[in-house]
Amino acid sequence: MAELNTPIAPSSFYLEIKGIAEGEEAIFKSVNIPNYQPKVQGGQQAVGTTKGGKTIWQVNSAGFEGLFNFDCVCIASGDGSSTSVKMYKWFEECLPASNGGKSKWRDSTKEGSITAYDTDGKEVARWDFLVAWPSKYKCADLDITTDSYIEETYTITCEKFNRTK
């Protein structure tokens, strides 16, 4: 009988983005992992039939559809060294000039990783990403009837996203 492997139970994570959010000072509230959606070809087309009259269907994987996206959330801060300010400056660098940005997308792509840790602080899983840029920004609505901080959500788009541990 096969032995049950120990499931991963992360208690914390760290999102590192080279040149933007690295070192102990970067703080994120949450991050999600992208969904992989493969493209397929020939799913509803018959390829042929056999002598016994059995129809043969073929499904071929054609790679993955487009780019990968993940959202990360940080708490808004006015401090110039805060994660939220650094993330917004990166977003501005990548934003087209027609939208008020600096149009430096090509020079501003980054690489990084998302690392999950167990309760002992041991790394239990890691995903690396390459050629990444912030493609969307959303600030939480301002509402004085709640007792929460202002959250900023950034959608990070990347060309490669792989689990490495």
Order of alpha helices (4+ residues) and beta strands (2+ residues): beta-beta-beta-beta-beta-beta-beta-alpha-alpha-beta-beta-beta
